[in-house]
Amino acid sequence: MTANPLAPDWLAEPADANELVREVWARSVERAADGVIEVGGVSATELAARYGTPLYVMDEADVRSRARETREAFDREFAAIGSAAKVYYAGKAFLSAEVARWVTEEGLYIDVASGGELAVALAAGVDAARIGLHGNNKSVAEIDRAVGSGIGVIVIDSVEEVGRVAEAASRHDVRQKVRLRVNSGVHASTHEYLATAREDQKFGITLADAASIVELIRSHESLEFIGLHAHIGSQIFGSDGFGESARRLMTLQAQLLEGGPVPELNLGGGFGIAYTSVDHAMPIDEIASALASIVAAESARLGIPVPVIAVEPGRSIIGPSTFTLYEVGTIKDVSVALGDDESATAVRKYVSVDGGMSDNLRPALYGADYTVRIASRASDADPALVRVAGKHCESGDIVVHADYLPADVRSGDLLAVPATGAYCWALSSNYNYLARPAVVAVRDGQSRIIVRGETEADLLSRDAGLTTAEQRNGNL
C-alpha cells in the first residue's frame, strides 16, 4: 500500500494499525484477546460504559512506580558521590489529592506554583515541610499562607519578593528557607513556550544579578538562603542542557560560598517523555547518573562541597500514566491538493470525537503530536492516515495531527490517546460550555473516580444571572 503523501516525514505507516507502541502507553496497558484495550485489568469499554467519555484514565501503579524509580535513581547516584537528592513532584503537570498522596507515599516532595495548588496539597494531608512554592508573581496572600503553613521552601523569583517573603516570615516569627531562581542562559531544545532559562522571559533573574540579590536575602534575619534554582524548560530529551546549566550554577555557587553556606542546588525538571513512535526518552537512571557525574566533577574542579541536589520532574512521572478515552462521532474524507497542482490530491480522513481542545490544549498551544488507537476493538483493515479533531468551534481544535488507524474506523468506536497525564487535565477548560471530564484511576482490576467530572448543572451554578428555580426547571 502506498504511503499517504500528507503524512509528516517522521510518521511511518505501520504494518498493523492495532499495535501499541510500548513507550507511549502506561505499563499495564495491553490489547486483550477480544481486541479491546485494557489498563490495570479494566477494559476501555467497561470504563466508557461506567463513566462516559471523554475520560482521563490513569494507571495508579504506573504513577507510583515512576515516582519511586525516580527517587531511587537520584538517591542512589548522589549517595555514590557523597551527597543526597530531593525529588519534588511538579504539581503543575497534574495535581489532585490522590496523586499528591501517591507521590508523597513514594517518598517525593511536592512543588506547587499557586495558592490553589498549595491548598490541594495541604488538604491532601501533605506535610507542609515537604512542599516548595514557585511562581513569578506570588501574591502577598499566597506568600503569607505558605509561610504560615510551615512550607519547606519558597523559590524567590524577583528582587521584590525578597522583602515580601521576609515580612511574612517576621510576621509568623519563623526563619523561612528560600531558594533564588536564576536564568542560566541555557537555550534548551524545545518549543519556545517551554524554554524557561532564556534571558528574555518572565521567570527568575540573571546570573549577573544573583550575587547582589543573595546578599539582600542574607541581610534579612527572617530568611535562610539554601541555594539556587534553575529550570531550563520542559519536554527535553537528553542531559546535556541540564549539565551545562549545572556547570554555570555551580560556578556562581562557588562565588556565593564566600559569603555563607549554600547547601543545595535545584536543577529543575522538564525530563521528556514519548508521545509518538519516534520519541525516545532518556531513562531516568541515565539522567540521574549523568547529573551526578557532572556535579561531582564540577565540585572537584571548583574545590567546593558537593551540594544536595533537588530536581522537579512532573511530566516524566504522570504523563505516561494516562490516556484519554473518546467516542468517535463524525468522519469525513477530505481531498487535499498536493502543492500547486490542484489535480494532484490525497485524502485526509478527519475523525471527530466528543472532546478536543477543552481537554487537551497542547496540540493547539504547542503544536504537540500525539498517538491514537481504536480502543474498543481490533481490525484487520488497512491503515489509513487520520487527523483526530475535536468538537469545538475552532479549525485548530486538533487532538492528533497525524497518525494511522484502521481504515474502517467508524462512528461509535472508542479511541484512546496515550500520554495525556501531564498538562491536559491541568490546562482543561469549559470552552463552548463543555464540562471538564472525570479522571479515573485504575489498579488491580478496579477503577474509581479521583476527580469528579463536571456536569452542565455545575457550569450553570456559577452563572449569577440564573436563579435556583430556573436551574431546576431546566432539569439542571
C-alpha positions in Angstrom: 0.0 0.0 0.0 1.4 3.4 -1.0 2.0 5.8 1.9 -0.2 8.8 2.1 1.8 11.9 0.9 0.0 14.0 3.5 1.7 12.1 6.3 4.6 14.0 8.0 8.1 12.7 7.2 8.6 11.3 10.7 5.4 9.2 10.7 5.9 5.7 9.2 2.9 3.7 8.1 2.5 0.8 10.5 2.2 -2.8 9.3 -0.5 -3.2 12.0 -2.7 -0.2 13.0 -3.7 -2.0 16.1 -0.2 -2.2 17.5 0.5 -0.4 20.8 4.0 1.3 20.8 5.0 0.4 24.4 6.9 3.6 25.2 3.9 5.9 24.8 1.5 3.8 27.0 1.2 3.2 30.7 2.9 0.0 31.7 -0.3 -2.1 32.3 -1.9 -1.2 29.0 -2.5 -4.1 26.6 -4.9 -5.2 23.9 -6.9 -8.2 25.1 -7.8 -11.3 23.1 -11.1 -9.7 22.0 -9.2 -6.6 20.7 -10.3 -4.2 23.4 -7.6 -2.1 25.2 -7.2 -2.8 28.9 -5.4 -0.9 31.6 -4.8 -2.2 35.1 -7.0 -5.2 34.2 -10.0 -3.0 33.3 -11.3 -2.7 29.7 -11.8 0.6 27.9 -15.4 -0.4 27.0 -16.2 -1.0 30.7 -14.7 2.4 31.6 -16.7 4.2 28.9 -19.9 2.5 29.9 -19.5 3.3 33.5 -18.1 6.8 33.4 -18.8 8.1 29.9 -16.5 9.9 27.5 -14.3 11.9 27.2 -12.5 10.3 30.2 -9.0 10.6 31.6 -7.8 7.1 32.6 -4.8 6.9 34.9 -2.8 3.9 35.9 -2.1 4.3 39.6 0.6 1.7 39.7 2.4 3.4 36.8 2.4 6.7 38.6 3.7 5.2 41.8 6.4 3.1 40.1 7.7 6.1 38.1 7.8 8.2 41.2 9.6 5.5 43.2 12.1 4.8 40.5 12.9 8.4 40.1 13.6 8.9 43.8 15.6 5.7 44.0 17.7 6.6 41.0 18.6 10.1 42.3 19.1 8.7 45.9 21.5 6.0 44.6 23.5 8.2 42.2 24.0 11.1 44.6 24.8 8.9 47.6 27.6 7.4 45.4 29.2 10.9 45.2 28.8 11.6 48.9 25.7 13.7 48.7 21.9 13.3 48.7 19.0 14.3 46.5 15.5 15.6 46.9 12.9 14.8 44.2 10.0 17.2 44.1 6.9 16.2 42.1 5.9 19.2 39.9 2.3 19.5 40.7 1.6 21.8 37.8 1.6 18.8 35.5 -1.4 17.3 37.3 -2.4 17.6 40.9 -5.2 16.1 42.8 -5.5 14.9 46.4 -5.0 11.3 45.4 -1.9 11.9 43.3 -0.4 14.1 46.0 -0.8 11.2 48.4 0.6 8.7 46.0 3.8 10.6 45.2 4.5 11.5 48.9 3.9 7.9 49.9 6.6 7.0 47.4 9.0 9.4 49.1 8.7 12.5 47.0 8.4 16.2 47.9 5.8 18.3 46.1 6.4 21.5 44.1 3.4 23.9 43.8 3.1 27.0 41.7 0.0 28.8 43.1 -2.1 29.2 46.2 -4.7 26.8 44.7 -2.1 24.0 44.2 -0.8 24.6 47.7 -4.4 24.3 49.0 -4.8 20.9 47.3 -1.5 19.6 48.7 -2.3 20.7 52.2 -5.9 19.4 52.0 -4.5 16.0 50.9 -2.5 15.9 54.1 0.9 16.5 52.7 3.4 17.7 55.3 4.0 21.4 54.5 7.7 21.0 55.2 7.8 18.8 52.1 6.3 21.4 49.8 8.1 24.1 47.7 6.3 27.1 46.3 7.2 28.6 42.9 5.7 31.4 40.8 6.9 34.6 39.1 4.1 36.7 40.7 3.1 35.2 44.0 0.6 37.4 45.8 1.2 38.7 49.3 -1.7 36.5 50.4 -0.1 33.4 48.8 3.2 34.1 50.4 1.6 34.7 53.8 -0.4 31.5 53.6 2.7 29.5 52.5 4.9 30.8 55.3 2.1 30.4 57.9 1.5 26.8 56.8 5.2 25.9 57.6 6.1 25.4 53.9 9.5 23.9 53.4 10.9 26.3 50.9 9.9 29.3 48.8 11.6 30.0 45.5 12.2 33.7 45.2 11.7 34.9 41.6 12.4 38.6 41.8 14.1 41.2 44.0 10.6 42.4 45.1 9.8 39.0 46.6 12.7 39.2 49.0 11.1 41.8 51.1 7.6 40.2 50.8 8.8 36.8 52.0 10.9 38.4 54.7 8.0 40.4 56.0 5.7 37.3 56.1 8.4 35.3 57.9 8.8 38.0 60.5 5.1 38.2 60.9 4.8 34.5 61.6 8.0 34.5 63.7 9.8 31.9 61.6 13.0 31.7 59.6 11.9 30.8 56.1 14.1 28.8 53.8 14.3 30.2 50.3 16.0 29.5 47.0 16.7 32.0 44.3 15.6 31.3 40.8 18.2 32.3 38.2 18.2 32.1 34.4 21.2 30.0 33.4 21.1 31.2 29.8 21.0 27.6 28.6 18.8 27.5 25.5 17.0 24.2 25.8 16.0 22.5 22.6 12.2 22.6 23.0 9.2 24.7 22.0 9.6 28.4 22.5 6.8 28.4 25.1 8.5 25.6 27.0 12.0 27.1 27.2 12.3 28.8 30.6 16.0 29.7 31.1 16.4 32.1 28.3 17.1 35.7 29.2 14.1 37.3 27.6 11.2 35.8 29.6 9.3 36.3 32.8 10.9 33.8 35.2 13.9 34.4 37.5 16.8 36.8 37.5 20.1 36.9 35.6 23.2 35.2 36.7 24.9 38.6 36.8 22.3 39.9 39.3 22.2 36.8 41.5 25.1 37.7 43.9 23.6 41.0 44.9 20.1 39.5 45.5 21.6 36.7 47.6 23.4 39.3 49.6 20.0 41.1 50.1 18.4 37.8 51.2 21.1 37.1 53.7 20.6 40.6 55.2 17.2 39.5 56.5 17.2 37.6 59.8 13.9 36.0 58.9 15.3 34.4 55.7 17.6 31.4 55.3 19.2 31.1 51.8 19.6 27.4 51.0 20.6 27.6 47.3 20.0 28.4 43.7 17.2 27.2 41.4 17.0 26.9 37.7 14.6 25.4 35.2 15.8 25.2 31.5 12.4 24.1 30.0 10.1 21.2 29.5 9.9 18.1 27.3 13.7 17.9 27.0 15.5 14.8 25.8 19.0 14.0 27.0 21.1 15.5 29.8 23.4 18.0 28.0 21.3 21.1 28.8 20.9 20.1 32.4 24.6 19.5 32.6 25.6 22.9 31.2 23.0 24.6 33.5 24.6 22.8 36.5 28.1 23.9 35.5 27.0 27.6 35.2 25.1 27.5 38.5 27.9 25.8 40.4 30.4 28.4 39.3 28.1 31.0 40.8 27.6 28.8 43.8 31.4 28.8 44.4 31.3 32.6 44.5 28.3 32.7 46.9 30.0 30.3 49.3 32.4 33.1 50.2 29.5 34.9 51.9 27.9 31.9 53.6 26.6 28.4 53.2 24.9 27.2 50.0 23.9 23.6 50.9 21.5 22.9 48.0 21.2 23.2 44.2 17.9 22.8 42.4 18.3 21.8 38.8 14.5 21.9 38.0 12.7 19.3 35.9 11.5 19.0 32.3 12.6 15.5 31.5 10.9 14.5 28.2 8.5 11.5 27.5 7.5 9.7 24.4 4.3 10.9 22.7 4.9 9.2 19.4 6.7 6.2 17.9 9.8 8.4 17.1 10.2 9.8 20.6 12.8 8.1 22.8 13.0 9.4 26.3 16.3 9.1 28.2 15.8 6.6 31.1 15.7 8.2 34.5 18.6 6.1 35.7 20.8 7.6 33.0 19.7 11.1 33.7 20.4 10.7 37.4 23.8 9.2 36.7 24.8 11.9 34.2 23.8 14.7 36.5 25.7 13.1 39.5 28.8 12.8 37.4 28.7 16.4 36.3 28.0 17.7 39.8 30.8 15.6 41.2 33.3 16.8 38.6 32.3 20.4 39.0 32.6 20.3 42.8 36.1 18.9 42.4 37.1 21.4 39.8 35.8 24.3 41.9 37.0 22.9 45.2 33.6 23.1 46.9 31.4 20.7 48.8 29.1 18.5 46.8 25.7 20.1 47.2 22.4 18.4 47.9 20.7 18.2 44.5 17.0 18.8 44.0 15.0 18.0 40.9 11.4 18.7 39.9 10.0 16.1 37.5 6.3 16.2 36.7 5.6 15.1 33.1 8.0 12.1 33.3 6.1 10.8 36.3 2.5 11.5 35.5 2.5 11.9 31.7 2.8 8.3 30.5 0.4 7.0 33.1 -2.8 8.3 31.5 -4.7 8.0 28.2 -7.8 9.9 27.2 -10.8 7.9 26.0 -13.1 9.4 23.4 -16.0 8.3 21.3 -16.0 8.8 17.5 -18.8 10.9 16.1 -18.5 12.0 12.5 -15.9 11.0 9.9 -15.0 13.0 6.8 -12.7 12.1 3.9 -11.2 15.5 2.8 -9.4 15.8 -0.6 -6.3 17.9 -0.2 -4.3 19.3 -3.1 -0.7 18.4 -3.3 1.2 21.6 -4.0 0.2 24.0 -6.7 -1.2 21.3 -9.0 -4.8 21.0 -7.8 -5.4 17.9 -9.9 -3.0 16.0 -7.7 -4.7 15.2 -4.4 -4.7 12.9 -1.4 -7.3 12.1 1.2 -7.0 13.1 4.8 -9.6 11.3 7.0 -11.0 13.6 9.7 -12.2 11.6 12.7 -14.1 13.8 15.1 -14.5 12.9 18.7 -16.6 14.1 21.7 -13.8 16.2 23.3 -11.0 18.3 21.9 -9.0 21.4 22.9 -11.0 21.7 26.1 -9.5 18.5 27.5 -6.2 18.7 25.6 -4.9 22.1 24.7 -1.4 21.1 23.9 -1.8 20.4 20.2 -3.3 23.9 19.7 -1.0 25.6 22.1 2.3 23.9 21.2 1.7 22.0 18.0 2.2 18.9 20.1 1.9 15.5 18.4 0.1 12.5 19.9 -0.6 8.9 19.1 -4.1 7.3 18.7 -5.5 3.8 18.6 -9.0 2.3 18.5 -9.7 1.1 22.0 -12.9 -0.8 21.6 -11.9 -3.4 19.0 -9.1 -4.6 16.8 -9.4 -4.5 13.0 -7.7 -6.2 10.0 -8.4 -3.2 7.7 -5.5 -1.4 6.0 -4.0 1.6 7.9 -5.4 5.0 6.9 -4.0 8.4 7.7 -6.2 10.2 10.1 -6.5 13.5 11.8 -8.4 13.3 15.1 -10.4 16.5 15.6 -12.4 17.9 18.5 -15.9 19.3 18.5 -15.1 22.9 19.3 -15.7 25.9 17.0 -12.0 26.3 16.1 -10.3 24.9 13.0 -7.2 24.4 15.2 -9.1 22.1 17.5 -7.0 19.1 16.8 -6.3 16.2 19.2 -3.9 14.2 17.0 -2.5 15.9 13.9 -1.5 12.7 12.1 -1.5 9.0 12.8 -2.8 5.8 11.2 -5.9 4.0 12.2 -7.7 1.1 10.6 -9.5 2.4 7.5 -12.8 1.0 8.8 -12.8 3.4 11.8 -16.5 4.3 12.4 -18.9 6.3 14.5 -19.2 4.8 17.9 -15.7 3.5 18.1 -13.7 4.3 21.2 -10.4 6.0 20.6 -7.6 6.1 23.2 -4.9 8.9 23.0 -2.0 8.0 25.3 0.5 10.1 27.3 -2.1 12.7 28.4 -1.4 12.7 32.1 0.6 15.9 32.1 -0.8 19.3 31.2 -4.0 18.0 29.7 -6.4 18.0 32.7 -4.3 20.8 34.2 -5.0 23.0 31.1 -8.6 21.9 30.6 -11.4 24.5 30.1 -15.1 24.9 29.6 -14.8 26.3 26.1 -18.1 26.1 24.3 -19.5 25.2 27.7 -18.2 21.6 27.6 -17.9 20.1 31.0 -14.5 19.0 32.0 -14.1 15.2 32.1 -13.6 13.0 35.1 -10.3 11.5 36.0 -10.5 7.8 36.8 -7.7 5.8 38.5 -7.3 2.0 37.8 -5.4 -0.5 39.7 -5.5 -4.3 40.1 -8.8 -4.7 38.2 -10.6 -1.9 40.0 -11.5 1.7 38.9 -12.5 4.7 40.9 -13.0 8.4 40.2 -10.3 10.6 41.7 -11.5 13.9 40.1 -15.3 14.1 39.5 -16.3 15.1 36.1 -18.3 18.3 35.7 -22.0 18.4 34.7 -24.0 21.2 33.0 -25.5 21.9 36.4 -22.0 22.6 37.7 -21.5 25.1 34.9 -24.9 26.8 35.3 -24.5 27.0 39.1 -21.8 29.7 38.6 -24.0 31.9 36.4 -25.3 34.7 38.6 -27.9 35.5 36.0 -29.8 32.3 36.8 -31.9 31.5 39.8 -32.1 28.2 41.5 -35.7 27.8 40.3 -34.6 28.4 36.7 -31.9 25.8 37.0 -34.4 23.3 38.4 -37.0 24.0 35.7 -34.3 23.3 33.1 -33.7 19.9 34.9 -30.2 21.2 35.7 
